[in-house]
Amino acid sequence: MYYYLGVDIGSVSSNFVLLDSRRRLSAKVYLRTQGNPVQAIKEGFAQVCAAVPGPVKIKGVGTTGSGRHLADIMLGADVVKNEITAHAVAACSLIPEVRTIIEIGGQDSKIILMRDGIVNDFAMNTVCAAGTGSFLDQQASRLSINIEDFGVRALKSNKAVRIAGRCGVFAESDMIHKQQMGYPVEDIMMGLCEALVRNYLNNVGKGKKIEAPVVFQGGVAANIGIKEAFEKVLGTAVQIPPHHEVMGAIGAAILAEEMMASNGQLTTFNGETYINGGEFTSRSHECSGCPNLCEVVCIKRDNQAIAYWGDRCKKWETSLAARLA
């Protein structure tokens, strides 16, 4: 059995999927990056391969996410794409008529507007935590509630308490104030869901025309309270894909499959021995070669440099290519 491997490395989670030749999901792994993307890539790859029977033959590899270049170097990717493209491809593969994609992760969020299956506009938010999953994680911890139970508990609310959601710090202060006033916990939780939605629409979705069908994906889509809050504000149904938490990885795998089908070449996948048979480390330094003072990232395998990035003039990247030639 041949598979296409899709990898989405983010600051909070690292996601891996294996698609078969018919684009059916054969295995998926969702794990925490925990500040160590190198280890996350090795562990995630091992887990996703162990999830299917027999030897795993990789026919193509696609990477995305903030750590996509690192994953490319370690795995030997055939295609490397940004998160916007990967999420759009995944959503369109399941719901071809999708017009709006809402994606909320642990530390960032994005909106993608589609037209005829093509990205027409998009926006991202990487500044304020009030519109991301980490905001709910923090408040759930303060309320001593498991984040997995947050949405179900929020739906038990009779009347959501309005909580200031424009800023994460103000929202937390307002939530504490509402607790002290004796509001039911469920009403406060639903208020937090609505606050996150308002923050998202006022920042990421500001000035955007949100049209149905609307697809909601990312780790936060598991929170049914957020889904209901979106439906209440938007006045339309919001669809959540079956594998919403790994849609970026699914998109990367589909892109890899399309790439291999179009060029007919063999995959550049490095193989299991290369990935597990060496020690990968990453270091960064400030290059003083010019006034740009670029922060250059170096990836090493067994103390031998195998990649550089971050240098605008490509000085380090070119020097490595010359040495390896």
N, C-alpha and C positions, 0 to 999 in steps of 0.2 A: 504494500500500500504506500502510495506517495502522498506527501502532505505539503501544504504551504504554511509556513510559520509566520505569524504576525506578532510583533512585539511593540508594546506601548510603554515606554519608561517615563514616569512622571515623578514629581518631587515627593508625592505621598504614596502612590501605588504603582506597581509594575504589573502589567497584564500580558499574558501569553495565550495564543490560541493556535490550534492546528485545524486547518480546513482540508477536506479531501478534494478530489478532482471535481466534485459536483457542488463545491462550496458549502458542504454540510459541516457543521461544527463537530469535530471529533473529540476535542479536549479543550479545556480552558483553565487558566490558573490566574487568580487575583491575589496578590500578596503586597504587603507593605514594603516600600523601598527602604525605610528606616535610615535614611541618610547615607546609604551605601549601595549605589546603583550597580557597582561591579559585582558584588555578592548577590544582589537581587537578580541580575541577569543569569548568573550561573545557576542559582537555585531555581528560578522560574523555568529555565530551559530544561533542567533535569526533571522537574515535576511534571511539566506538560508532556514530555516524552514518555515518562513512566505511566501516564494516564491512558495510553493506548496500548493494545496488545501487540506483541511481536516487535521486530526491528522497525525503527522509524526512519524512513527515507525522505529527506527533505528535498523537494523539487524547486523551492523558491522561498526567499526570506524578505519580509518587509518590516521596516522599523519606523516608529513615529514617537511623538512625545518630546519633552525637553531633553531627554537623554538618548535621543535617536542616533546621534553621531557616535556615542560611546557604544551603543548596541551594534551599530554598523561595523565598527572596528573589531569588536569581540566575536560577532557571529558571522560576518562576511555577508552583509545584506545585498540583495539584488536591487532593491529600491528603498530610498529614504525620503519620506514625505512629512510635511508639517501636520499638526493635529487637525487643522481645518479641513484639509483634503481627505484625511483618513476618516474622520467622523462623517463627512458628507457622503463618501463612497459607501460606507457601511449602512447609513440610513437609507440611501437610495436603493441599495440592494434588497432591502426588506420592504420598503414603502416607496416605490418609484415616484408617486405623486406628491411626496413631502414638499412643503413650502417653507417651513420654519423648523430649525433644529435648535433645541435648547440643550446645552451641555454644561453641567456643573460638576466640578471635581472637588478635590480636597482643598486646593489652594488657588485655583483659578476657575473662571467660567467663560463661556463664549456663546455667541448666537450666530447662526449661519442661515442666511436666507437663500433659498433655492428657486431657480426658474428653469423649467424644462430639463431637470436633472443636472443643472450646472450651478455652481456657486455664484450668486449674483451680488452678495454683500455679506460682510461679517464684521464682528467686533469682539474684542476680548477684554477681560478685566483681570489684571494681576496685581492690583494695588490694594483694594479694600477687602478685608476678610469677611465682611458682613454679608457678602453675596456668594460665599463658598461653603463647602462642607465643613471646613475647620471651625466655622462659626457655630454650627449646630453641635459639633463634637464638644466644644468648650462649654456651651450652655447645658448640654445633656450631662456632662460631668458635674457641673455646679448643682444641677437638680438631682444628682445621684440616680440617673436613669441610663440604662444601656441605649446606645445610639440605635441599635437594631430595633428597639421597641418604641422609638420616638414617634414615628409616624402613626402607628396603631393607637398609641395613647392620645395623640393630638386629635385624632378623629372622634374621640369621645367627648370633645369639647362641646358645650352648649352655646357658648358665645365667646369668640376669640377676643382676648385682650389686645388692644392696640399698643404695640411696642415700637419705639423709635428705631427704625432700621437703617437710617442713612449712614451710620457709623457703627462699627463693631463695639467700640468702647462705650458709646452712648447707649447702645442697645442693651449691653450687659447691665449698665447702671439702672436703666429703666426696668429691666426684668427684675432686678433685686428689689426695686421700689415697689413693683406690683406684688412680689412675694410678701413683702412686709405689710402690705395693705390687705392681705388675706385672700387674694384671688385664687380660685382653684388651679392646681398644677396643670390640668389638661387645657384650660383656657389660656394659660401662659404659654404652653407648648404650641398651641395652634397660632397664638399671636406671634411667636418666634418664626413659625413657618411663613406666615404672611409677611412678616418683616423682611425675611430673606428674599421673598418674591418681589416685594416692592423695591428693595435695593437693586436686585438684578435688572428689573425693568427700567428703573430710573438711571442706571449707569450703563450696563451692557446693552440694553435694548432701547436706550434713549434715541428718539428720532427714527427708529426702525418700524416699518409696517409689518406687524406680525399677522400672518395669514395661515389658515388651516389648509391642509393637515399639519398639526404640530407634533413633533416627536421630541420626547424628553429622554436624554441619555446621560451617562456618567454615573459615578458612584452614588450621588445624592438622589438619583431617580428611584432608589430603593425605598426612599422615604415617602410613603403614600400621602402624608400630610402636605408635603410640598406640591405633589401632583394636584391635590384638591385645591390648594391655594392658587395655583396657576390657572386652573379651570375656572375658579370663581372670579379672578381678576380679568382673564382674557375672554370669558364668556364662550368658550369653545372646548371641545374634548381634547385631551392631551394623551397621546399614545406613548406607551413605554415598551421598547423592544424586549424580547425575552432575555437577551444577554446584554442588557443596557450598560453594565459595568465594564465590559471589555469591547465596546464598539470601536474604539480607536485601533485596537489590535486586529479586530476583524477587518476593518478597512485596509490596514497595512497588508494583511494576508491576501486580500482580494487584489490589491494593487500589484503584489508580487506575482500572483497568478496571471494577471493581464500582461505584465511585463514579460514573463517567460513565454507566454503564448504568442506574443507579437514578434519577439526577436529570435525565438527558436534556439537560444544559446543555453549552455549548461549553467546551473546555478553557481554563484561565487561563495556559497555557504562554506564556512571554514571546517565544519565537521566537529563531532563530539570530542575527538582526541585533542584538537587544538584548544577548544573551550575549557575542557576540564583538566588538560594536561599541563597547564602553565599557570603562573600566578600573575594576575593583572593588577596593576596599580595606576593611579592617576595623580598627577601633581600639576600645580599651576605656578607660574612665575610672571613677573612684570618685565616685559622686554623694554630695555632702555635704548634700543637702536635708533629711535626717532622720537619726536615729541608726542606721538600717539600714545605711547606707554601702554601698549596692548597687554591684556592679561592672556597669556598663552597657556593652553592646557596641553599637557604631554601624557600620553597613554603608553605604558610600558608593559611588556610581557617578559617575565623572568629577567627584569632589569634592562631589557633592550627596548629602546623607543620604537614604537610601531606606528604612531600617529601624533600629529600636532594639529590644533585648530585654535582659532581666536586671533591669529595674527592677520591684520588687514592686508599687509603687503605680501603675505604668503612666504615670508623669508624662511621661517622654520619648516613649514610644510615642504617647500622646494628643496631645502637642504636635506631633509630626510629622504625625499624621493631620489635625490642624486646619490645618496649613500646606498640606497637599496637597489639602484639600477645595476 
